[in-house]
Amino acid sequence: MRYVIIGAGVAGFAAIESIRSIDKTGEVVMVSDDPHGFYSRPGLAYYLTGEIDSKALYSRSKDDYRHLNFSFLNARVKRILRAEKKLELDGKPALAYDKLLIAVGAQAIPLNIAGAKLQGVMKLDHLTDANDILAFTKRGRTAVVVGGGITALELTEGLLARGMNVHYLLRGDRYWSNVLDARESQAVEARLQEEGVTLHHHVELAEIIGKNNRVAGIRLTDGHTIKCDLVAYAVGIAPRIELANECGINCERGILADEHLQTNDENIFAAGDVAQVYDPLTGHSVIDSLWNPAREQGGVAGWNMAGRRAAYLKSAPFNVTRLAGLTTTIIGSVGRGRDEDVMGIARGDSETWRELPEALVAQGGFDVNHIRLLIGDKRLIGAVLMGDQKLSFPLQKMIANGADISPIRDSLMQPNAPVADLIADFWMKWRENIAA
């Protein structure tokens, strides 16, 4: 049996671990055109700021790879030949497979404006992109960041940490308006401004101005110009479905996969950012661009590839990130629909976050610490925590398990309610009841 995984991200690596937990002897081959292999994509933010070096992006040792007994082939897959069960590779012999996992992730949606091909126009998809950005940064230069979500902020903070003067362009009236509420956006923006970022609201990029084929400035739709040396963008990502589409695998926005991560070809599976996975609990097929769902999907795909029937049951999506120095956890449905700064989904994002929940809102205070709860009839639908993270784990568990909060619902909705204290007390009692 030969298992082939296309892609070197966390979904592919988790699949190898699952395969090896069942099949110790089958051949496993990981194919990727990323020369850096498996590393932490979320860690790129801290690599950009200089808080970690490139070695810290690699969480696995040579012994880990040796134990899993797989081979890594640095190559670009040109086509999937389903009838022959082979991959056509660029510059290398064709590779046969018995079971195939497509885990090629997503790529940044390019800027579709004049000047987008100039030297100094940057994105942050991979480690190679991060290295290109670092090679271009110099203290005292000026950068412009365009886009929304977590990646745009990672770019802003990384460039700032490298001594650049940073302008951040926002099409709307505030940052990440479809996930954060006004107070949360304002807290992030205030911190960015304190750090020296120049924010521009209600503006739109019209053209990147070049000189000698390099970025020299930008022009906005209102005619204003800003001189700059670098333009970094994060306007959304698109799942890399080209290989699947070309060979007749069913796709919509991503590769359609059932709860077993299987496509319409019984020998081909999909997981991670490229996959649009069916959720039997809601009846919807959803794209997540989060590390944990990618890892879980890859793991379930690996089990099914190796013959163990297992279903991926989507839990409430959550992510712990840092927004302008504020540790922030986002869980479940918390949003307001569309974000003007992002086309579709963003990296580090979940479509579930963007849902418009029919819920009441309870909020705690905001100096450094803040909590916002989305409350349904009997359960918590979503939560945002900024600053103090002591309630992050309890809220993840309560939302994931559909805890009945009826006993404290009315209290939570009172003006100036001690939201954190109410949740902490309820968590202790609920946990004891579950254990009993």
C-alpha positions in Angstrom: 0.0 0.0 0.0 1.4 3.4 -1.0 -0.1 6.5 0.7 0.7 9.8 -1.0 0.1 13.2 0.7 0.3 16.4 -1.5 1.2 19.3 0.8 3.6 19.7 3.7 1.3 21.5 6.2 -0.1 20.4 9.5 -3.0 18.5 7.8 -0.6 16.3 5.8 1.7 15.7 8.8 -1.2 14.7 11.0 -2.4 12.3 8.3 1.0 10.6 8.4 0.8 10.2 12.1 -2.7 8.6 11.9 -1.6 6.3 9.0 1.4 5.1 11.0 -0.8 4.4 14.1 -2.6 1.8 12.0 -0.3 0.7 9.2 3.4 0.4 10.2 4.7 -1.0 7.0 2.9 0.7 4.1 4.9 3.3 2.1 4.2 6.9 2.9 5.3 9.7 0.6 4.8 13.5 1.2 5.1 15.6 -1.9 5.4 19.4 -1.8 6.9 22.2 -3.8 7.6 24.1 -0.5 11.4 23.4 0.0 11.1 24.1 3.7 8.9 21.1 4.5 6.7 21.0 7.6 6.9 24.1 9.9 4.5 26.2 12.0 2.6 28.6 9.7 1.2 30.5 12.8 4.7 31.0 14.0 5.6 33.2 11.0 4.1 36.2 12.8 6.7 35.9 15.6 9.4 35.2 13.1 8.6 38.5 11.3 8.8 40.4 14.6 12.1 38.8 15.5 10.7 37.1 18.6 11.8 33.7 17.3 14.3 32.5 14.8 13.6 30.2 11.9 14.7 27.1 13.8 11.8 27.6 16.3 9.3 27.2 13.5 10.1 23.5 13.3 8.4 21.5 16.1 9.6 18.1 15.0 13.0 16.6 15.2 14.8 14.3 12.8 14.0 11.4 15.2 10.3 12.2 14.9 10.5 12.0 11.1 12.6 8.8 11.3 10.0 7.2 13.6 7.2 8.0 11.2 9.2 6.4 8.4 8.1 8.5 5.4 9.8 10.0 2.5 9.7 13.7 1.4 9.7 14.5 -2.3 10.3 18.2 -3.1 8.3 18.5 -6.4 5.4 20.2 -8.0 2.4 18.1 -8.9 1.3 19.0 -12.4 -1.8 16.7 -12.6 -3.6 13.9 -10.8 -4.2 11.0 -13.2 -7.2 9.4 -11.5 -7.7 6.5 -14.0 -4.1 5.5 -13.6 -3.9 6.4 -9.9 -0.7 8.4 -10.6 0.6 11.9 -10.0 2.3 13.7 -12.9 5.3 15.6 -11.5 7.2 18.5 -12.9 10.7 17.2 -13.9 10.4 13.9 -12.1 8.9 10.4 -12.9 5.2 9.9 -12.3 4.3 8.7 -8.7 1.7 6.0 -8.2 -0.6 6.0 -5.3 -3.2 3.7 -3.6 -4.6 6.3 -1.3 -4.1 10.1 -1.9 -4.6 13.1 0.4 -4.8 16.6 -1.1 -3.7 18.9 1.6 -2.2 21.8 -0.5 -3.8 24.6 1.6 -4.8 28.0 0.3 -3.0 30.9 -1.3 -3.3 34.6 -0.9 -5.7 36.3 -3.3 -3.6 38.6 -5.4 -4.1 42.4 -5.6 -5.8 43.1 -8.9 -4.6 46.7 -9.5 -2.0 48.4 -11.6 1.5 48.0 -10.2 0.8 44.7 -8.3 3.7 43.0 -10.0 6.3 45.5 -8.9 9.3 44.5 -6.7 8.3 45.2 -3.1 4.7 44.0 -3.3 4.6 41.3 -0.6 2.2 38.6 0.8 2.6 36.2 3.7 1.7 32.7 2.6 4.9 30.8 3.4 8.3 30.9 5.0 9.8 32.0 1.7 7.4 35.0 1.7 8.5 35.9 5.3 12.2 35.7 4.2 11.5 37.9 1.2 9.8 40.5 3.5 12.7 40.4 5.9 15.2 40.8 3.1 13.3 43.9 1.9 12.9 45.7 5.3 15.2 48.4 6.4 14.9 50.8 9.3 13.4 54.1 8.2 11.7 52.8 5.1 8.0 53.2 4.7 5.5 50.3 4.2 1.8 50.3 3.4 -0.4 47.3 4.5 -3.7 46.5 2.8 -6.3 44.0 4.0 -8.0 42.7 7.1 -8.0 39.8 9.6 -5.1 38.4 11.5 -2.6 38.3 8.6 -2.8 42.0 7.9 -2.1 42.7 11.5 0.8 40.2 11.5 2.3 42.1 8.6 1.7 45.5 10.2 3.4 44.4 13.5 6.2 42.6 11.8 7.1 45.6 9.6 6.9 47.9 12.6 9.2 45.7 14.6 11.7 45.9 11.8 11.9 49.7 12.1 9.7 50.6 9.2 7.1 53.4 9.2 3.8 51.7 8.6 0.6 53.0 7.1 -2.4 50.6 7.4 -5.3 51.1 5.0 -8.9 50.1 5.9 -11.8 50.3 3.5 -14.3 50.5 6.3 -14.6 52.4 9.5 -12.7 49.9 11.8 -10.5 46.9 11.9 -11.9 43.3 11.3 -15.5 44.5 11.6 -17.1 41.2 10.8 -15.6 39.4 13.8 -14.8 42.1 16.4 -17.3 44.5 17.8 -16.6 48.3 17.8 -15.0 48.3 21.3 -12.7 45.5 20.4 -11.7 47.0 17.1 -11.0 50.4 18.8 -8.8 48.7 21.4 -6.7 47.1 18.7 -6.5 50.3 16.7 -5.6 52.4 19.8 -2.7 50.1 20.5 -1.5 50.2 16.9 -1.5 54.0 17.0 0.4 54.0 20.3 3.1 51.8 18.6 3.4 54.4 15.7 1.1 52.9 13.0 -0.7 55.5 10.8 -4.3 54.3 10.3 -6.3 55.3 7.2 -10.1 54.6 7.3 -12.5 54.7 4.4 -9.7 54.5 1.8 -9.2 52.2 -1.1 -6.0 51.4 -3.0 -6.2 52.4 -6.7 -2.7 51.9 -8.0 0.8 51.0 -6.8 3.3 53.5 -8.3 6.6 52.2 -9.5 10.1 53.6 -10.3 12.7 51.3 -12.0 10.3 48.4 -11.5 10.2 48.9 -7.7 7.5 50.2 -5.4 7.8 54.0 -5.0 4.3 54.8 -3.6 0.6 54.3 -3.8 -2.4 56.2 -5.1 -5.8 56.0 -3.4 -9.1 56.2 -5.2 -9.6 59.7 -3.8 -6.4 60.8 -5.5 -4.2 61.1 -2.5 -0.7 59.5 -2.7 1.6 58.0 -0.1 5.3 57.5 -0.8 6.5 54.0 0.3 9.0 51.3 -0.4 6.9 48.2 0.3 3.3 47.2 -0.1 2.1 44.2 1.9 -1.3 42.7 1.3 -3.7 40.3 3.0 -7.1 40.6 1.2 -8.1 37.0 1.7 -7.2 33.5 0.6 -8.5 31.0 -1.9 -8.2 27.2 -1.5 -5.8 25.7 -4.1 -8.4 23.6 -5.9 -6.9 23.6 -9.4 -5.5 20.1 -9.2 -8.8 18.7 -7.9 -10.9 20.6 -10.4 -8.8 19.5 -13.4 -9.1 15.8 -12.6 -12.9 15.9 -11.9 -12.9 16.0 -8.1 -16.0 17.9 -6.9 -15.3 21.4 -5.8 -17.2 24.5 -4.8 -15.1 27.1 -3.0 -12.9 24.3 -1.7 -12.6 20.6 -2.4 -15.8 19.0 -1.2 -15.2 16.3 1.3 -17.6 14.3 3.5 -17.3 13.8 7.2 -14.7 11.0 6.5 -12.7 13.6 4.5 -13.4 11.5 1.4 -14.0 13.2 -2.0 -16.2 11.8 -4.8 -13.3 9.5 -5.6 -13.1 6.7 -2.9 -9.3 6.8 -3.1 -8.8 10.5 -2.8 -9.2 12.6 0.4 -8.9 16.3 1.2 -8.1 18.1 4.5 -7.0 21.5 5.8 -7.4 24.9 4.2 -8.2 23.4 0.8 -11.1 21.3 2.1 -14.8 22.3 2.3 -15.9 19.7 4.8 -19.4 18.5 5.4 -20.7 18.9 8.9 -23.4 16.4 9.6 -24.6 18.4 12.6 -25.5 21.5 10.5 -25.8 20.0 7.1 -23.4 22.6 5.7 -20.0 22.2 4.1 -17.6 24.7 5.7 -14.1 26.0 5.1 -11.8 26.7 8.1 -8.4 28.3 7.9 -7.3 27.4 11.4 -4.4 25.2 12.6 -6.4 23.0 14.9 -9.2 22.0 12.4 -6.5 21.3 9.8 -4.7 19.1 12.2 -7.9 17.2 13.2 -9.1 16.8 9.6 -5.7 15.5 8.6 -5.7 13.0 11.4 -9.2 11.7 10.5 -8.3 11.5 6.9 -5.2 9.4 7.7 -7.3 7.0 9.7 -9.8 6.5 6.9 -7.0 6.2 4.3 -5.5 3.4 6.4 -8.9 1.6 6.7 -10.3 2.7 10.0 -13.7 4.3 9.5 -13.8 7.6 11.5 -15.8 10.7 11.2 -14.6 14.3 11.7 -17.1 16.1 13.9 -16.6 19.8 13.7 -16.4 21.5 17.1 -16.9 25.2 17.7 -14.0 26.9 16.0 -11.6 28.7 18.2 -8.3 30.5 17.8 -5.9 32.1 20.3 -4.0 34.9 18.6 -2.4 38.2 19.4 -3.9 41.4 18.1 -1.6 44.5 18.7 -0.2 42.8 21.8 -3.6 41.8 23.1 -3.9 38.0 23.5 -7.3 37.2 22.0 -9.4 34.1 21.9 -12.3 33.8 19.5 -14.8 30.9 19.9 -17.9 29.9 17.9 -20.2 32.4 16.1 -19.4 36.0 17.0 -19.5 38.0 13.8 -21.5 40.3 11.6 -21.2 38.9 8.1 -19.0 40.5 5.5 -15.7 42.3 6.0 -14.9 45.0 3.5 -11.2 44.4 3.7 -11.3 40.7 3.0 -12.6 38.8 -0.1 -14.1 35.5 1.3 -12.2 33.9 4.1 -8.9 35.1 5.7 -6.0 33.0 6.9 -6.5 32.2 10.6 -10.2 32.6 10.1 -13.3 30.4 10.2 -16.5 30.9 8.2 -18.4 30.0 11.4 -17.1 33.2 13.1 -18.7 35.3 10.4 -22.2 33.9 10.9 -24.8 36.3 12.1 -25.9 34.6 15.3 -29.4 35.2 16.7 -28.2 36.0 20.1 -28.1 38.5 22.9 -24.7 40.0 24.0 -23.2 40.2 27.4 -20.0 42.2 27.8 -17.5 42.7 30.5 -15.4 45.9 31.1 -12.4 47.0 29.0 -9.2 48.3 30.3 -6.8 45.6 29.4 -9.3 42.7 29.9 -12.5 42.2 28.0 -15.1 39.5 27.5 -18.0 39.4 25.0 -20.5 36.5 25.1 -23.1 35.6 22.4 -26.0 34.1 24.2 -28.8 31.9 22.8 -31.9 30.7 24.5 -30.1 28.2 26.7 -26.5 28.1 25.6 -23.5 30.1 24.7 -23.1 30.5 20.9 -19.7 32.3 20.9 -17.2 34.4 22.9 -14.4 36.8 22.4 -11.8 37.3 25.2 -9.1 39.9 25.1 -6.3 40.2 27.7 -6.9 37.8 30.6 -7.3 34.3 29.3 -8.3 32.4 32.5 -11.8 31.8 31.1 -10.6 30.7 27.6 -10.5 27.0 28.3 -13.8 26.9 30.3 -15.6 28.8 27.5 -14.2 26.5 24.8 -15.5 23.5 26.7 -18.9 25.1 27.6 -19.6 26.2 24.0 -18.3 22.9 22.5 -20.5 20.8 24.8 -23.6 23.0 24.6 -23.7 23.7 28.3 -27.2 24.8 29.5 -26.6 28.3 31.0 -30.3 28.9 31.9 -29.4 29.3 35.6 -27.3 32.4 34.9 -28.7 33.7 31.7 -30.8 36.4 33.2 -27.9 37.5 35.5 -25.6 37.7 32.5 -27.9 40.0 30.7 -28.2 42.6 33.6 -26.6 46.0 33.0 -23.0 46.0 34.3 -23.2 42.3 35.1 -20.0 40.8 36.5 -19.7 38.6 33.5 -16.4 36.9 34.2 -17.4 36.1 37.8 -20.7 34.6 36.7 -19.0 32.4 34.1 -16.2 31.3 36.5 -18.8 30.3 39.2 -21.0 28.5 36.7 -18.0 26.7 35.2 -17.0 25.2 38.6 -20.5 23.8 39.2 -21.0 22.6 35.6 -17.7 20.8 35.6 -18.6 19.1 38.8 -21.9 18.0 37.5 -20.3 16.6 34.3 -17.7 14.7 36.3 -20.4 13.2 38.5 
